[in-house]
């Protein structure tokens, strides 16, 4: 038992020495990047999310200022190609032409076909609709994340630093907004501003999505304002503004970034729920949630109209969550990087030889 305990302590000491040598001479930012890039789940999620973003924003024709990007997909959301009955059973129309089963397994081989995601009731290409819906959902996610991140950080920082009456007023206002269900707020906003476009909808939703982040930032500031480096800055004559933005905020950036990524994951689900209920993105524009809502009755007969938007929603939300987990582990100094078995054995051997 004693020998086993000594062996465990030796392995822990070896792992600590490996990690200290790897991070020796690196700045805090370099250490965070190193830890994040070693997080396999976050790296896979980042690669998948980047691929999805490139796919959905490069597929369709787009106009950016005076420039027009043609897109590599031949159809748009307003094009009406002839409704195809090819490959459909039971008299159905608009079946997907995507084939992903190789011929040696009894399939038709790997090919996209003219309409890989099928066609809707009037013949519109469903791949174009899904790409457009994913564009809108991603845009809503980013706008809500930026606006809610800025407001939540500012409110939480002011409340946590000044405390007293300022803290009480800001937190009671935050508690008031928290008591109102987000789906109700979103429905009211979507009903009044949904016809103004997806950008305005995301902007107004972001004005009410910051409450959870503000409470986290407030708690972090309440802790950090009592640290020695803040006292030293006060003695040196630094103003409150400089202390907040130059000393405390950089030390709280970890929890802010992680919270914003998780907030963005919830934002895409909120937009999906609102569009499903008819209070989100309105026709002629589309989003992933509006596509699911529009074709929910076709689930039993033409399930592909339900599957593809759902797959993109789940993929985007999961990727953002995994990236948030990787950032959390990277910014948390208590997290230990996993050492490979080979490195651990080598370090233990060196430790024993030195003893």
ZIBEL-V928446 format. One record per run of one state. SS is the DSSP state (helix for helix, strand for strand, loop for the rest). FROM is the first residue (numbers start at 1). TO is the last residue. If there is no record, write none. Layout:
{{SS/FROM/TO} {SS/FROM/TO}}
This chain:
{{loop/1/1} {helix/2/22} {loop/23/27} {helix/28/37} {loop/38/39} {helix/40/59} {loop/60/61} {strand/62/64} {loop/65/66} {strand/67/69} {loop/70/98} {strand/99/101} {loop/102/102} {helix/103/105} {loop/106/108} {strand/109/111} {loop/112/118} {strand/119/119} {loop/120/124} {strand/125/125} {helix/126/162} {loop/163/163} {helix/164/179} {loop/180/181} {helix/182/196} {loop/197/197} {helix/198/206} {loop/207/210} {helix/211/224} {loop/225/227} {helix/228/235} {loop/236/239} {helix/240/277} {loop/278/287} {helix/288/294} {loop/295/295} {helix/296/298} {loop/299/303} {helix/304/331} {loop/332/340} {helix/341/354} {loop/355/355}}
